[in-house]
Amino acid sequence: MSDWSNKKVLVTGAGGFIGSHLTERLVELGANVRALVRYSSTGTWGWLDRSTAKNDIEVVLGDIRDQDNIDKFVKGTDCVFHLAALIGIPYSYHAPLSYVRTNIEGTINVLQSALRHEVERVVHTSTSEVYGTALTVPISEEHPLQGQSPYSATKIGADKLVEAFHLSFNLPVVTVRPFNTYGPRQSARAVIPTIITQALTGSSIALGNTAPTRDLNYVSDTVAGFIRAAEEPAAIGQVINLGTGNEISVARLAEKILKLMGKDLKIETHDQRIRPDESEVGRLCADNRKAREILGWESKVSLDQGLRNTIDWLRSNHEQYRSNAYVV
């Protein structure tokens, strides 16, 4: 187990799915964690509201798009895990400028503050969506970047800013590129909670295109990859995939989930859930050799076990989801 005792850490996007799990893990490892949660008039901390570690976290409310705000929170920290982002692909078709402001401008705010305050390490969150549909399989970090949605285009822009700050100013950065992370707390915009919540409450499963394949990585494994990226000196300046190296189609995934749940439901295709043809990413499968060689990381939780964990959690928390609504 890593020792993060007395390390001062900032996690942006800490109230979200991966961010809340990462925040809790850092607390377990002994870090002094400052958790940036987007300001809301309700004062909500996102998933950290329910966290058993919330009394051991310094929660700060702000907005990644506000440079003065971010500068204040970065100051005095040793390491920044930058996860704050707008992530829903369908919503990016409707509000692309908001993605530019959050994903690109928000990232440069973090980078400038980290440079100004001489932060020891910035771990930046990318996404496998920047690769677009696989041209070669498995997808290595050298694969061309293809902006097949406004969301992925803004993440490409953010990734390139991180690269530029390392090459131009020697900022110690690592870009981690998770493939399809899933697990407890994931929002209903993602396919796994969409399938599970519909199976718990409905008589059929409504999906979009079921042919695309995805490389599914359980959230605890993704979190372990983030932490190793922050610890390993050889990771500085690198882009590193976090994925299993296995792929499964959405259709087969839905069938597997229904089998694990003991459900026999019809799977239907709904037009409103289908992305534009040229925007849909057809195939994702990670080449994870760099993660193994540089970080000593590989996924440990099998797909079946991860799905069982997620199903069990959603059985107890499905009232927080609108199972019959299409969430963009």
Contacts in CASP RR format, 6 or more apart in sequence:
PFRMAT RR
TARGET T0000
AUTHOR 0000-0000-0000
METHOD contacts of the structure
MODEL  1
MSDWSNKKVLVTGAGGFIGSHLTERLVELGANVRALVRYSSTGTWGWLDR
STAKNDIEVVLGDIRDQDNIDKFVKGTDCVFHLAALIGIPYSYHAPLSYV
RTNIEGTINVLQSALRHEVERVVHTSTSEVYGTALTVPISEEHPLQGQSP
YSATKIGADKLVEAFHLSFNLPVVTVRPFNTYGPRQSARAVIPTIITQAL
TGSSIALGNTAPTRDLNYVSDTVAGFIRAAEEPAAIGQVINLGTGNEISV
ARLAEKILKLMGKDLKIETHDQRIRPDESEVGRLCADNRKAREILGWESK
VSLDQGLRNTIDWLRSNHEQYRSNAYVV
1 29 0 8 1.000
2 29 0 8 1.000
2 227 0 8 1.000
2 231 0 8 1.000
3 29 0 8 1.000
3 30 0 8 1.000
4 26 0 8 1.000
4 29 0 8 1.000
4 30 0 8 1.000
4 31 0 8 1.000
5 30 0 8 1.000
5 31 0 8 1.000
6 30 0 8 1.000
6 32 0 8 1.000
7 30 0 8 1.000
7 31 0 8 1.000
7 32 0 8 1.000
7 78 0 8 1.000
7 79 0 8 1.000
8 31 0 8 1.000
8 32 0 8 1.000
8 34 0 8 1.000
8 76 0 8 1.000
8 77 0 8 1.000
8 78 0 8 1.000
8 79 0 8 1.000
9 26 0 8 1.000
9 31 0 8 1.000
9 32 0 8 1.000
9 33 0 8 1.000
9 34 0 8 1.000
9 77 0 8 1.000
9 78 0 8 1.000
9 79 0 8 1.000
9 80 0 8 1.000
9 81 0 8 1.000
10 33 0 8 1.000
10 34 0 8 1.000
10 35 0 8 1.000
10 36 0 8 1.000
10 73 0 8 1.000
10 74 0 8 1.000
10 77 0 8 1.000
10 79 0 8 1.000
10 80 0 8 1.000
10 81 0 8 1.000
11 19 0 8 1.000
11 22 0 8 1.000
11 23 0 8 1.000
11 26 0 8 1.000
11 33 0 8 1.000
11 34 0 8 1.000
11 35 0 8 1.000
11 36 0 8 1.000
11 80 0 8 1.000
11 81 0 8 1.000
11 83 0 8 1.000
12 36 0 8 1.000
12 64 0 8 1.000
12 70 0 8 1.000
12 80 0 8 1.000
12 81 0 8 1.000
12 82 0 8 1.000
12 83 0 8 1.000
12 84 0 8 1.000
12 110 0 8 1.000
13 19 0 8 1.000
13 35 0 8 1.000
13 36 0 8 1.000
13 37 0 8 1.000
13 38 0 8 1.000
13 64 0 8 1.000
13 83 0 8 1.000
13 84 0 8 1.000
13 85 0 8 1.000
14 20 0 8 1.000
14 22 0 8 1.000
14 23 0 8 1.000
14 33 0 8 1.000
14 35 0 8 1.000
14 36 0 8 1.000
14 37 0 8 1.000
14 48 0 8 1.000
14 57 0 8 1.000
14 59 0 8 1.000
14 83 0 8 1.000
15 23 0 8 1.000
15 35 0 8 1.000
15 37 0 8 1.000
15 45 0 8 1.000
15 46 0 8 1.000
15 47 0 8 1.000
15 48 0 8 1.000
16 46 0 8 1.000
16 47 0 8 1.000
16 83 0 8 1.000
16 185 0 8 1.000
17 47 0 8 1.000
17 181 0 8 1.000
17 183 0 8 1.000
17 185 0 8 1.000
17 186 0 8 1.000
17 187 0 8 1.000
17 219 0 8 1.000
18 83 0 8 1.000
18 125 0 8 1.000
18 178 0 8 1.000
18 181 0 8 1.000
18 219 0 8 1.000
18 222 0 8 1.000
18 223 0 8 1.000
18 226 0 8 1.000
19 81 0 8 1.000
19 83 0 8 1.000
20 46 0 8 1.000
20 47 0 8 1.000
20 48 0 8 1.000
20 51 0 8 1.000
20 185 0 8 1.000
21 185 0 8 1.000
21 219 0 8 1.000
21 220 0 8 1.000
21 223 0 8 1.000
22 81 0 8 1.000
22 83 0 8 1.000
22 223 0 8 1.000
22 226 0 8 1.000
22 227 0 8 1.000
23 33 0 8 1.000
23 35 0 8 1.000
23 48 0 8 1.000
23 51 0 8 1.000
23 53 0 8 1.000
23 57 0 8 1.000
24 51 0 8 1.000
24 52 0 8 1.000
24 53 0 8 1.000
25 220 0 8 1.000
25 223 0 8 1.000
25 224 0 8 1.000
25 227 0 8 1.000
26 33 0 8 1.000
26 227 0 8 1.000
27 33 0 8 1.000
27 53 0 8 1.000
27 56 0 8 1.000
27 57 0 8 1.000
28 53 0 8 1.000
29 227 0 8 1.000
32 58 0 8 1.000
33 56 0 8 1.000
33 57 0 8 1.000
33 58 0 8 1.000
34 57 0 8 1.000
34 58 0 8 1.000
34 60 0 8 1.000
34 73 0 8 1.000
34 77 0 8 1.000
35 45 0 8 1.000
35 48 0 8 1.000
35 57 0 8 1.000
35 58 0 8 1.000
35 59 0 8 1.000
35 60 0 8 1.000
36 60 0 8 1.000
36 61 0 8 1.000
36 62 0 8 1.000
36 64 0 8 1.000
36 70 0 8 1.000
36 73 0 8 1.000
36 84 0 8 1.000
37 44 0 8 1.000
37 45 0 8 1.000
37 46 0 8 1.000
37 48 0 8 1.000
37 59 0 8 1.000
37 60 0 8 1.000
37 61 0 8 1.000
37 62 0 8 1.000
38 61 0 8 1.000
38 62 0 8 1.000
38 63 0 8 1.000
38 64 0 8 1.000
38 84 0 8 1.000
39 61 0 8 1.000
39 62 0 8 1.000
39 63 0 8 1.000
40 61 0 8 1.000
43 61 0 8 1.000
45 54 0 8 1.000
45 59 0 8 1.000
47 185 0 8 1.000
48 54 0 8 1.000
48 57 0 8 1.000
48 59 0 8 1.000
51 57 0 8 1.000
60 73 0 8 1.000
62 69 0 8 1.000
62 73 0 8 1.000
63 69 0 8 1.000
64 70 0 8 1.000
64 84 0 8 1.000
64 102 0 8 1.000
64 106 0 8 1.000
64 109 0 8 1.000
64 110 0 8 1.000
65 101 0 8 1.000
65 102 0 8 1.000
65 105 0 8 1.000
65 106 0 8 1.000
65 109 0 8 1.000
66 109 0 8 1.000
67 109 0 8 1.000
67 112 0 8 1.000
67 113 0 8 1.000
70 106 0 8 1.000
70 109 0 8 1.000
70 110 0 8 1.000
70 113 0 8 1.000
71 109 0 8 1.000
71 112 0 8 1.000
71 113 0 8 1.000
71 116 0 8 1.000
71 117 0 8 1.000
73 113 0 8 1.000
74 80 0 8 1.000
74 110 0 8 1.000
74 113 0 8 1.000
74 114 0 8 1.000
74 116 0 8 1.000
74 117 0 8 1.000
74 119 0 8 1.000
75 113 0 8 1.000
75 117 0 8 1.000
76 117 0 8 1.000
77 117 0 8 1.000
77 119 0 8 1.000
78 119 0 8 1.000
78 120 0 8 1.000
78 121 0 8 1.000
79 119 0 8 1.000
79 120 0 8 1.000
79 121 0 8 1.000
79 122 0 8 1.000
79 123 0 8 1.000
79 230 0 8 1.000
80 110 0 8 1.000
80 114 0 8 1.000
80 119 0 8 1.000
80 121 0 8 1.000
80 122 0 8 1.000
80 123 0 8 1.000
81 123 0 8 1.000
81 125 0 8 1.000
81 226 0 8 1.000
81 230 0 8 1.000
82 107 0 8 1.000
82 110 0 8 1.000
82 122 0 8 1.000
82 123 0 8 1.000
82 124 0 8 1.000
82 125 0 8 1.000
83 125 0 8 1.000
84 102 0 8 1.000
84 106 0 8 1.000
85 102 0 8 1.000
85 103 0 8 1.000
85 125 0 8 1.000
85 155 0 8 1.000
85 158 0 8 1.000
86 92 0 8 1.000
86 98 0 8 1.000
86 99 0 8 1.000
86 102 0 8 1.000
86 103 0 8 1.000
86 151 0 8 1.000
86 154 0 8 1.000
87 127 0 8 1.000
87 151 0 8 1.000
87 189 0 8 1.000
88 151 0 8 1.000
88 189 0 8 1.000
88 328 0 8 1.000
89 129 0 8 1.000
89 149 0 8 1.000
89 151 0 8 1.000
89 152 0 8 1.000
89 275 0 8 1.000
89 279 0 8 1.000
90 189 0 8 1.000
90 275 0 8 1.000
90 328 0 8 1.000
91 189 0 8 1.000
91 328 0 8 1.000
92 99 0 8 1.000
92 149 0 8 1.000
92 150 0 8 1.000
92 151 0 8 1.000
92 154 0 8 1.000
93 149 0 8 1.000
93 150 0 8 1.000
93 276 0 8 1.000
93 279 0 8 1.000
94 328 0 8 1.000
96 150 0 8 1.000
96 154 0 8 1.000
99 150 0 8 1.000
99 151 0 8 1.000
99 154 0 8 1.000
100 154 0 8 1.000
102 154 0 8 1.000
103 151 0 8 1.000
103 154 0 8 1.000
103 155 0 8 1.000
103 157 0 8 1.000
103 158 0 8 1.000
104 154 0 8 1.000
104 157 0 8 1.000
104 158 0 8 1.000
104 161 0 8 1.000
106 158 0 8 1.000
107 124 0 8 1.000
107 158 0 8 1.000
107 161 0 8 1.000
107 162 0 8 1.000
108 161 0 8 1.000
110 122 0 8 1.000
110 124 0 8 1.000
111 122 0 8 1.000
111 161 0 8 1.000
111 162 0 8 1.000
111 165 0 8 1.000
111 171 0 8 1.000
111 173 0 8 1.000
113 119 0 8 1.000
114 122 0 8 1.000
114 171 0 8 1.000
115 165 0 8 1.000
115 169 0 8 1.000
115 171 0 8 1.000
119 171 0 8 1.000
119 172 0 8 1.000
120 172 0 8 1.000
121 172 0 8 1.000
121 173 0 8 1.000
121 174 0 8 1.000
121 230 0 8 1.000
121 236 0 8 1.000
122 162 0 8 1.000
122 171 0 8 1.000
122 172 0 8 1.000
122 173 0 8 1.000
122 174 0 8 1.000
123 173 0 8 1.000
123 174 0 8 1.000
123 176 0 8 1.000
123 226 0 8 1.000
123 229 0 8 1.000
123 230 0 8 1.000
124 158 0 8 1.000
124 159 0 8 1.000
124 162 0 8 1.000
124 173 0 8 1.000
124 174 0 8 1.000
124 175 0 8 1.000
124 176 0 8 1.000
125 175 0 8 1.000
125 176 0 8 1.000
125 178 0 8 1.000
125 226 0 8 1.000
126 155 0 8 1.000
126 158 0 8 1.000
126 159 0 8 1.000
126 175 0 8 1.000
126 176 0 8 1.000
126 177 0 8 1.000
126 178 0 8 1.000
126 239 0 8 1.000
127 152 0 8 1.000
127 155 0 8 1.000
127 177 0 8 1.000
127 178 0 8 1.000
128 139 0 8 1.000
128 177 0 8 1.000
128 178 0 8 1.000
128 179 0 8 1.000
128 180 0 8 1.000
128 215 0 8 1.000
128 241 0 8 1.000
128 284 0 8 1.000
128 286 0 8 1.000
129 148 0 8 1.000
129 149 0 8 1.000
129 151 0 8 1.000
129 152 0 8 1.000
129 155 0 8 1.000
129 281 0 8 1.000
130 145 0 8 1.000
130 146 0 8 1.000
130 147 0 8 1.000
130 152 0 8 1.000
130 155 0 8 1.000
130 156 0 8 1.000
130 159 0 8 1.000
130 177 0 8 1.000
131 139 0 8 1.000
131 143 0 8 1.000
131 144 0 8 1.000
131 145 0 8 1.000
131 146 0 8 1.000
131 281 0 8 1.000
131 284 0 8 1.000
132 145 0 8 1.000
132 146 0 8 1.000
132 147 0 8 1.000
132 148 0 8 1.000
132 152 0 8 1.000
132 281 0 8 1.000
132 282 0 8 1.000
132 284 0 8 1.000
133 146 0 8 1.000
133 148 0 8 1.000
133 280 0 8 1.000
133 281 0 8 1.000
133 282 0 8 1.000
133 283 0 8 1.000
134 143 0 8 1.000
134 282 0 8 1.000
134 283 0 8 1.000
134 284 0 8 1.000
134 285 0 8 1.000
135 143 0 8 1.000
135 144 0 8 1.000
136 143 0 8 1.000
137 247 0 8 1.000
137 283 0 8 1.000
137 285 0 8 1.000
138 245 0 8 1.000
138 285 0 8 1.000
138 286 0 8 1.000
138 287 0 8 1.000
138 288 0 8 1.000
139 241 0 8 1.000
139 284 0 8 1.000
139 285 0 8 1.000
139 286 0 8 1.000
139 287 0 8 1.000
140 241 0 8 1.000
140 287 0 8 1.000
140 289 0 8 1.000
140 290 0 8 1.000
141 177 0 8 1.000
141 238 0 8 1.000
141 239 0 8 1.000
141 240 0 8 1.000
141 241 0 8 1.000
141 287 0 8 1.000
141 290 0 8 1.000
145 156 0 8 1.000
145 159 0 8 1.000
146 152 0 8 1.000
147 153 0 8 1.000
147 156 0 8 1.000
148 278 0 8 1.000
148 279 0 8 1.000
148 280 0 8 1.000
148 281 0 8 1.000
149 275 0 8 1.000
149 279 0 8 1.000
152 281 0 8 1.000
159 175 0 8 1.000
159 239 0 8 1.000
162 173 0 8 1.000
162 175 0 8 1.000
163 175 0 8 1.000
163 237 0 8 1.000
163 239 0 8 1.000
165 171 0 8 1.000
165 173 0 8 1.000
166 172 0 8 1.000
166 173 0 8 1.000
166 236 0 8 1.000
166 237 0 8 1.000
172 236 0 8 1.000
172 237 0 8 1.000
173 236 0 8 1.000
173 237 0 8 1.000
174 229 0 8 1.000
174 230 0 8 1.000
174 235 0 8 1.000
174 236 0 8 1.000
174 237 0 8 1.000
174 238 0 8 1.000
174 240 0 8 1.000
175 237 0 8 1.000
175 238 0 8 1.000
175 239 0 8 1.000
175 240 0 8 1.000
176 225 0 8 1.000
176 226 0 8 1.000
176 229 0 8 1.000
176 240 0 8 1.000
176 242 0 8 1.000
177 239 0 8 1.000
177 240 0 8 1.000
177 241 0 8 1.000
177 242 0 8 1.000
178 217 0 8 1.000
178 222 0 8 1.000
178 242 0 8 1.000
178 243 0 8 1.000
179 214 0 8 1.000
179 215 0 8 1.000
179 216 0 8 1.000
179 217 0 8 1.000
179 241 0 8 1.000
179 242 0 8 1.000
179 243 0 8 1.000
179 244 0 8 1.000
179 284 0 8 1.000
179 286 0 8 1.000
180 214 0 8 1.000
180 215 0 8 1.000
180 216 0 8 1.000
180 217 0 8 1.000
180 284 0 8 1.000
181 216 0 8 1.000
181 217 0 8 1.000
181 218 0 8 1.000
181 219 0 8 1.000
181 222 0 8 1.000
182 190 0 8 1.000
182 192 0 8 1.000
182 193 0 8 1.000
182 216 0 8 1.000
182 217 0 8 1.000
182 218 0 8 1.000
182 219 0 8 1.000
182 306 0 8 1.000
182 310 0 8 1.000
183 192 0 8 1.000
183 218 0 8 1.000
183 219 0 8 1.000
183 306 0 8 1.000
183 309 0 8 1.000
183 310 0 8 1.000
183 313 0 8 1.000
184 219 0 8 1.000
184 309 0 8 1.000
184 310 0 8 1.000
184 313 0 8 1.000
184 314 0 8 1.000
184 317 0 8 1.000
185 219 0 8 1.000
185 313 0 8 1.000
186 192 0 8 1.000
186 193 0 8 1.000
186 219 0 8 1.000
186 310 0 8 1.000
187 193 0 8 1.000
187 327 0 8 1.000
188 194 0 8 1.000
188 197 0 8 1.000
188 321 0 8 1.000
188 322 0 8 1.000
188 323 0 8 1.000
188 325 0 8 1.000
188 327 0 8 1.000
189 327 0 8 1.000
189 328 0 8 1.000
191 207 0 8 1.000
191 214 0 8 1.000
191 250 0 8 1.000
191 253 0 8 1.000
192 216 0 8 1.000
192 253 0 8 1.000
192 257 0 8 1.000
192 307 0 8 1.000
192 310 0 8 1.000
193 310 0 8 1.000
193 314 0 8 1.000
193 321 0 8 1.000
194 207 0 8 1.000
194 327 0 8 1.000
195 205 0 8 1.000
195 207 0 8 1.000
195 253 0 8 1.000
195 254 0 8 1.000
195 257 0 8 1.000
195 258 0 8 1.000
196 257 0 8 1.000
196 261 0 8 1.000
196 310 0 8 1.000
196 311 0 8 1.000
196 314 0 8 1.000
196 318 0 8 1.000
197 314 0 8 1.000
197 318 0 8 1.000
197 321 0 8 1.000
197 323 0 8 1.000
198 204 0 8 1.000
198 205 0 8 1.000
198 206 0 8 1.000
198 265 0 8 1.000
198 323 0 8 1.000
198 324 0 8 1.000
199 205 0 8 1.000
199 257 0 8 1.000
199 258 0 8 1.000
199 261 0 8 1.000
199 263 0 8 1.000
199 265 0 8 1.000
200 261 0 8 1.000
200 314 0 8 1.000
200 315 0 8 1.000
200 318 0 8 1.000
200 323 0 8 1.000
201 318 0 8 1.000
201 323 0 8 1.000
201 324 0 8 1.000
202 265 0 8 1.000
202 323 0 8 1.000
202 324 0 8 1.000
203 265 0 8 1.000
203 266 0 8 1.000
204 265 0 8 1.000
204 266 0 8 1.000
204 267 0 8 1.000
204 268 0 8 1.000
205 254 0 8 1.000
205 258 0 8 1.000
205 265 0 8 1.000
205 266 0 8 1.000
205 267 0 8 1.000
205 268 0 8 1.000
206 268 0 8 1.000
206 269 0 8 1.000
206 270 0 8 1.000
206 273 0 8 1.000
206 326 0 8 1.000
207 250 0 8 1.000
207 254 0 8 1.000
207 267 0 8 1.000
207 268 0 8 1.000
207 269 0 8 1.000
207 270 0 8 1.000
207 273 0 8 1.000
208 250 0 8 1.000
208 269 0 8 1.000
208 270 0 8 1.000
208 273 0 8 1.000
208 274 0 8 1.000
209 250 0 8 1.000
209 269 0 8 1.000
209 274 0 8 1.000
209 275 0 8 1.000
209 280 0 8 1.000
210 249 0 8 1.000
210 250 0 8 1.000
210 251 0 8 1.000
210 254 0 8 1.000
210 267 0 8 1.000
210 269 0 8 1.000
211 249 0 8 1.000
211 250 0 8 1.000
211 251 0 8 1.000
211 282 0 8 1.000
212 249 0 8 1.000
212 250 0 8 1.000
212 280 0 8 1.000
212 281 0 8 1.000
212 282 0 8 1.000
212 283 0 8 1.000
212 284 0 8 1.000
213 247 0 8 1.000
213 248 0 8 1.000
213 249 0 8 1.000
213 250 0 8 1.000
213 282 0 8 1.000
213 283 0 8 1.000
213 284 0 8 1.000
213 285 0 8 1.000
214 247 0 8 1.000
214 248 0 8 1.000
214 250 0 8 1.000
214 253 0 8 1.000
214 284 0 8 1.000
215 243 0 8 1.000
215 244 0 8 1.000
215 245 0 8 1.000
215 246 0 8 1.000
215 247 0 8 1.000
215 284 0 8 1.000
215 285 0 8 1.000
215 286 0 8 1.000
216 244 0 8 1.000
216 246 0 8 1.000
216 248 0 8 1.000
216 253 0 8 1.000
216 303 0 8 1.000
217 242 0 8 1.000
217 243 0 8 1.000
217 244 0 8 1.000
217 299 0 8 1.000
218 299 0 8 1.000
218 301 0 8 1.000
218 305 0 8 1.000
218 306 0 8 1.000
218 309 0 8 1.000
220 300 0 8 1.000
220 301 0 8 1.000
221 242 0 8 1.000
221 243 0 8 1.000
221 299 0 8 1.000
221 300 0 8 1.000
221 301 0 8 1.000
222 242 0 8 1.000
224 297 0 8 1.000
224 300 0 8 1.000
225 242 0 8 1.000
225 291 0 8 1.000
225 295 0 8 1.000
225 297 0 8 1.000
226 242 0 8 1.000
228 235 0 8 1.000
228 295 0 8 1.000
228 296 0 8 1.000
228 297 0 8 1.000
229 235 0 8 1.000
229 240 0 8 1.000
229 295 0 8 1.000
232 294 0 8 1.000
232 295 0 8 1.000
234 294 0 8 1.000
235 294 0 8 1.000
235 295 0 8 1.000
238 290 0 8 1.000
238 294 0 8 1.000
240 290 0 8 1.000
240 291 0 8 1.000
240 294 0 8 1.000
240 295 0 8 1.000
241 286 0 8 1.000
241 287 0 8 1.000
241 288 0 8 1.000
241 290 0 8 1.000
241 291 0 8 1.000
242 286 0 8 1.000
242 288 0 8 1.000
242 291 0 8 1.000
242 297 0 8 1.000
242 299 0 8 1.000
243 286 0 8 1.000
243 288 0 8 1.000
243 291 0 8 1.000
243 299 0 8 1.000
244 286 0 8 1.000
244 288 0 8 1.000
244 299 0 8 1.000
244 303 0 8 1.000
245 285 0 8 1.000
245 286 0 8 1.000
245 287 0 8 1.000
245 288 0 8 1.000
246 285 0 8 1.000
246 303 0 8 1.000
247 283 0 8 1.000
247 284 0 8 1.000
247 285 0 8 1.000
248 256 0 8 1.000
248 303 0 8 1.000
251 267 0 8 1.000
254 267 0 8 1.000
255 267 0 8 1.000
256 303 0 8 1.000
256 304 0 8 1.000
256 307 0 8 1.000
257 307 0 8 1.000
257 311 0 8 1.000
258 264 0 8 1.000
258 265 0 8 1.000
260 304 0 8 1.000
260 307 0 8 1.000
260 308 0 8 1.000
260 311 0 8 1.000
261 311 0 8 1.000
270 326 0 8 1.000
272 326 0 8 1.000
273 326 0 8 1.000
274 280 0 8 1.000
288 297 0 8 1.000
288 298 0 8 1.000
288 299 0 8 1.000
291 297 0 8 1.000
291 298 0 8 1.000
292 298 0 8 1.000
301 309 0 8 1.000
314 321 0 8 1.000
END
